Amino acid sequence: MKIVVTVKQVPDPNSNLTLEADNTLSREKEVVLDPGDECGVEEGLQLKEAHGGEVILVSMGPERAKDAIRKGLSMGADRGVLITDPQLAGADALITARALAAAIKLESPDLVICATESYDGSTGMVPPMLAELLGVPQLTVAKKVEVDGSTVKVHRQIGLGDLGIERGEPAETIEGLTDAETRKAGAVIEDDGTAVDRIIQVLVEAKVV
């Protein structure tokens, strides 16, 4: 089983962070492997231990980002790939996803593991973009991953309210999901002097206020 884990070097969350002139986080001080990515590496290693194979780390960043890969290798990963080019400095989420996807396609992995979001960017946009570019399904907010042959089962971390479960009640297994109802067209309220009252009425009927 070949598992790719995307990793990123970020400013140390425990250091005194400062901003550059362009309002981006300074990366001149201590930098570390993103804490969320550490969890991803650990999950990959547990799957490798259970099913065999290898864990490959893929990262994009400057040369010094090799230190983040070395951290993952010290945890037990097998190989690391660093995508680095001065022209990629300041890349947005889409460019980052495209660069990562190009490198990951060369590996032809069975599974790709990403953290929910990076500590420094905190957009959470790269994983879904990466899934789209790779043409694979995205299983989000994973708390635990199980693999049975070609089937991947993900235990998700979601709020009890999303399941209609009150605090203190036992959680139940989700047996299936159905599509939500198609959103109905909204109404346009023109300001003819009574707009405020009509808006309040709509909100009350919708039980928003």
Buried (B, 14 or more C-beta within 10 A) or exposed (E): BBBBBBBBBBBBEEEEBEEEEEEEBEBEEEBBBBEBBBBBBBBBBBBBEEBEBBBBBBBBBBEEBBEBBBBBBEBBBBBBBBBBEEEBEEBEBEBBBBBBBEBBEEBEBBBBBBBBBBBBBEEBBBBBBBBEBBEEEEBBEBEEBEBEEEEBEEEEEEEEEEEEEEEEEEEEEEEEEEEEEEEEEEEEEEEEEEEEEBEEEBEEEEEEE
